[in-house]
Amino acid sequence: MMGKTLLKKVWEIHKVAEISGGRDQLFIGLHLIHEVTSPQAFSMIRELGLKVLFPERTFATCDHIIPTEDTSRPFKDPLAEEMMQAIEKNTKEFGIKFFSPETGKQGIVHIVGPELGLTQPGMTIACGDSHTATHGAFGAIAFGIGTSQVRDVLATQTLAMTPLKVRRIEVNGALKPGVYAKDIILYLIKKLGVKGGIGYAYEFAGSAIESLSMEGRMTVCNMAIEGGARVGYINPDETTYNYLKGREYAPKGNEWEKRIEYWESIKSDPDADYDDIKQFEANDIEPMVTWGINPEQCISITEKIPEPKNDGEKEALEYMKFKPGMPIKGVKIDVAFIGSCTNGRIEDLREVAKYIKGKKVAKHVKAFIVPGSMGVKLQAEKEGLHEIFMDAGFEWRNPGCSMCLAMNPDKLVGDQISASSSNRNFKGRQGSPTGRTLLMSPVMVAAAAIAGEVADAREVFNIKSGSEGGE
C-alpha cells in the first residue's frame, strides 16, 4: 500500500462527510477575514438568522482598502470608510477578534496570520482572498474562497470541497547569488503555465525549497494560485517549527511537544502516491521579470521579449506596448513598489536595505515601500531600515495591500510602468486601466528604482555571493 501525501492526510483528518457532486465537507480549523469579502457574508447570515458557529476560530484584519499614507478616520474614500465601519460592527456583534490599527497588529491577512502564530502545520485554513495559498508554506491546506463560502464557514465552520490531485514540484540544487524565491515561482509558472495547476494541489519540495526561509517559502506558496493550483504547500520541518516557536498564538509548554508530534505525522510519506511529479534545477533559474499581462508571460533579465505564439501573447504585447525581440533590460520605469502579501515581510525589507544603502532612486521614479503589517513596520524601524529607504529616496508607508491591487489611494496613472514585487500583472491591476506592471523580486525592484529602468540587480548591486535563497 502506497504512502500518503500531506494533503491526503490533512484532508482525511478534517473530512466531516461526503456530499453531493463528489464533494467532501471539510472542517476548517482557522478562518481569516478582511474588510472586502466579509460584509456581504455577514449580511447573509443575519438574513438567515444564524450566528457564527465558532467565533474563536475566526480572526479579522483590514488590508485591501486601508490607505498607506493618511490613515486618519474617517477615510477620505467613503466606500473604504463604509467597509471599515462594517468590519468593526460585524466583528463586535459576532464576537470575532479584530486586529484593527488600534491594536498594533493590523496588516495584510496573509502576513498577520503567520507572524502571530495563528497559521500552523496540519491545519485547514480558509480566507476570502485568492492568495490564501500563502499559509501552505507551513504545511497547512489553505483555500482562497468566495463570499458565499465565507458565509458557509462563518455559519458552519465547514466548506464543500472537491478532492484535489497532488503534483509534487521538486526544485533541487542551490540558487545562484541574486536569485530569490520570487524568481523560483515565476520560473515555475512560466514552465507549467497559469492553467497548469487546475485541479491540483502543488507540493513544493527539493533541496532548493527546503533551504528557503519561511518567508521565502511563503512567497512560493503565495503564487501557487497564479499557476492555477487550488492550494500550494511545503512539508513542515525544523525551519517551520523554529519560526513558530514563541509566537503569540503558537502552542506553549507541554502542548508544543505534543503539537510537533502531530506536525511530524502529517508530512508526506517517503513513498507517497503523487498524481504527477515535475523536477527542476535551481541552477537554471535567473532573476525573472514579467513582460505581459499574466505571470506566465515572463523571461529572465538576460532574455528578449519573445515572438507571440498565440492571440493572448499578441494581446499582451499590444497592451504593454512592447515589441518582440526587444530586451526587457533597459525598459524605463515610472514607479517602483515593494510590498504586498508576496513580498512585504521583514526579510524582503532587510534584503533590499542591504543593497540600496548609500544609493539613490532615479529622479523620475516614484518609489515606495509598504510593510506588510504593523509588526513588520515596527521591526524595520527598530533596525533602522526605514532610514536607509528614505535616504535612498523611497517613501516609507503604513501597512496595507497598497498598489498590489489599488483598492486604496495607491494607483498607477495613465500608462505608467511599475516595477512591482506583488503577484499579479493583469490589465488595470494597479489602478489604471492602461497601467503596466512588471513583476520581479524586491531586490530587482530596488535595482530598477535606482537605475530608472529594468536592470539586473546582480550588476547594479555587484551581487556575487552570500545572498541566495532569500525572499
DAKAPE-V347020 format. One record per residue. SS is DSSP state (H for helix, E for strand, - for the rest). PHI is phi in radians with two decimals (none if undefined). Layout:
ss-><SS;SS>
phi-><PHI;PHI>
This chain:
ss-><-;-;E;-;-;H;H;H;H;H;H;H;H;H;E;E;E;E;E;H;H;H;E;E;E;E;E;-;-;E;E;E;E;-;-;-;-;-;H;H;H;H;H;H;H;H;H;-;-;-;-;-;-;-;H;H;H;E;E;E;E;-;-;-;-;-;-;-;-;-;-;-;-;-;-;-;-;H;H;H;H;H;H;H;H;H;H;H;H;H;H;H;H;H;-;-;E;E;E;-;H;H;H;-;-;-;E;-;H;H;H;H;H;H;H;-;-;-;-;-;-;-;-;E;E;E;E;-;-;H;H;H;H;H;H;H;H;H;-;-;E;E;E;E;-;-;H;H;H;H;H;H;H;H;H;H;-;E;E;E;E;E;-;-;E;E;E;E;E;E;E;E;-;-;-;-;-;-;-;-;H;H;H;H;H;H;H;H;H;H;H;H;-;-;-;-;-;-;-;E;E;E;E;E;E;-;H;H;H;H;-;-;-;H;H;H;H;H;H;H;H;H;H;H;H;H;H;-;-;-;E;E;E;-;-;-;-;H;H;H;H;H;H;H;-;-;-;-;-;-;-;-;-;H;H;H;H;H;H;H;H;H;H;H;H;-;-;-;-;-;-;E;-;-;-;E;E;E;E;E;E;H;H;H;-;-;-;E;E;E;-;-;-;-;-;-;-;E;E;E;-;-;-;E;-;-;-;-;-;-;H;H;H;H;H;H;H;H;H;H;-;-;-;-;-;-;E;-;-;-;-;E;-;-;E;E;E;E;-;H;H;H;H;-;-;H;H;H;H;H;H;H;H;H;H;H;-;-;-;-;-;-;-;-;-;E;E;E;E;-;-;-;E;H;H;H;H;H;H;H;H;H;-;-;H;H;H;H;H;H;H;H;-;-;E;E;-;-;-;-;-;H;H;H;-;-;-;-;-;-;-;-;-;-;-;-;E;E;E;E;-;-;-;-;-;-;-;-;-;-;-;-;-;-;-;E;E;E;E;-;-;H;H;H;H;H;H;H;H;H;H;-;E;-;-;-;H;H;H;H;-;-;-;-;-;-;-;-;-;-;->
phi-><none;-1.22;-1.28;-2.03;-1.40;-0.99;-1.01;-1.12;-1.11;-1.14;-1.05;-1.11;-1.10;-1.71;-1.27;-1.64;-2.88;-1.68;-2.19;-1.10;1.26;1.26;-1.70;-1.99;-1.65;-1.89;-1.31;-1.83;-1.28;-2.38;-2.08;-1.92;-2.27;-2.39;-1.37;-1.59;-1.72;-1.67;-1.00;-1.17;-1.13;-1.14;-1.07;-1.10;-1.25;-1.12;-1.07;-1.50;1.22;-1.80;-1.88;-1.35;-1.15;-2.24;-1.02;-1.26;-1.71;-1.97;-2.31;-2.12;-2.55;-2.20;-2.59;-1.16;-1.72;-1.22;-1.17;-1.81;-1.91;-1.59;-1.74;-1.17;-1.78;-1.22;-1.07;-1.13;-1.46;-1.04;-1.18;-1.10;-1.12;-1.09;-1.14;-1.12;-1.11;-1.13;-1.24;-1.11;-1.18;-1.16;-1.18;-1.17;-1.12;-1.76;1.24;-1.82;-1.19;-2.09;-1.49;-1.39;-0.96;-1.15;-1.38;1.37;-2.13;-1.18;2.92;-1.15;-0.93;-1.43;-1.78;-1.13;-0.95;-1.14;-1.24;-1.60;1.41;-1.22;-1.38;-2.43;-1.03;1.32;-1.49;-1.78;-2.28;-2.31;-2.72;-1.34;-2.75;-1.12;-1.62;-1.08;-0.95;-0.81;-1.19;-1.12;-1.02;-1.66;1.44;-1.75;-1.83;-2.10;-1.91;-1.44;-2.29;-1.58;-1.06;-1.15;-1.31;-1.03;-0.99;-1.06;-1.21;-1.02;-1.44;-2.21;1.06;-2.35;-2.33;-1.58;-2.30;-1.49;-0.96;-1.88;-1.39;-2.14;-1.90;-1.53;-1.97;-1.71;-2.11;-1.93;1.69;-1.82;-1.27;-1.23;-0.96;1.45;-1.94;-2.21;-0.99;-1.07;-1.19;-1.02;-1.24;-1.13;-1.09;-1.14;-1.16;-1.05;-1.27;-1.75;1.60;-1.27;-1.93;-1.11;-1.70;-1.02;1.50;-1.98;-1.76;-1.70;-1.76;-1.51;-2.63;1.73;-1.09;-1.19;-1.24;-1.11;-1.42;-1.25;-1.19;-1.07;-1.19;-1.14;-1.09;-1.12;-1.07;-1.10;-1.17;-0.90;-1.71;-0.99;-1.11;-1.24;-1.62;1.57;-1.28;-1.35;-2.51;-2.36;-2.61;-2.30;-1.08;-1.23;-2.70;-1.03;-1.04;-1.08;-1.15;-1.13;-1.17;-1.33;-1.00;1.53;-1.28;-0.89;-1.77;-1.27;-1.03;-2.13;1.01;-1.08;-1.11;-1.05;-1.12;-1.08;-1.19;-1.08;-1.02;-1.12;-1.06;-1.14;-1.25;-1.63;-1.10;-1.02;-1.20;-1.00;-1.85;-1.02;-1.62;-1.81;-1.36;-2.83;-2.33;-2.12;-2.20;-2.40;-1.83;-1.04;-1.17;-1.42;-1.58;-1.97;-0.98;-1.85;-2.47;-1.40;-2.07;-2.11;-2.12;-2.60;-1.16;-1.22;-1.45;-2.46;-2.48;-1.35;-1.05;-1.59;-1.66;-1.83;-1.10;-1.33;-1.14;-1.15;-1.71;-2.74;-1.11;-1.09;-1.28;-1.11;-1.07;-1.10;-1.08;-1.11;-1.12;-1.37;1.09;-1.89;-2.03;-1.02;1.59;-1.43;-1.24;-1.27;-1.15;1.76;-1.17;-1.19;-1.99;-1.92;-2.31;-2.20;-2.10;-2.02;2.82;1.52;-1.24;-1.45;-2.54;-2.02;-1.67;-1.07;-1.12;-1.03;-1.23;-1.08;-1.15;-1.13;-1.05;-1.01;-1.69;-1.59;-0.95;1.49;-1.85;-2.24;-1.16;-0.98;-1.05;-1.52;-1.75;-1.58;-2.09;-2.55;-2.10;-2.10;-1.08;-1.33;-2.78;-1.12;-1.08;-1.15;-1.05;-1.12;-1.14;-1.07;-1.22;-1.06;-1.52;1.35;-1.15;-1.06;-1.20;-1.09;-1.08;-1.19;-1.07;-1.42;1.86;-1.47;-1.42;-1.92;-1.90;-1.55;-1.20;2.91;-1.24;0.97;-1.34;-0.96;-2.34;1.02;-1.57;-2.60;-1.19;-1.45;-2.43;-1.28;-2.11;1.00;-1.79;-0.92;-1.84;-1.96;-1.55;-2.31;-1.60;-1.45;-2.04;-2.33;-2.12;-1.10;-0.96;1.26;-1.02;-1.74;1.85;-1.94;-1.10;-2.08;-1.17;-2.13;-2.06;-1.98;-1.46;-2.89;-1.25;-0.98;-1.18;-1.18;-1.09;-1.06;-1.09;-1.13;-1.08;-1.34;-1.34;1.41;-2.73;-1.05;-2.44;-1.49;-1.00;-1.14;-1.47;-1.07;-1.84;0.94;-1.42;-2.09;-2.84;1.41;-2.06;-1.30;1.43;-1.56;-1.09>
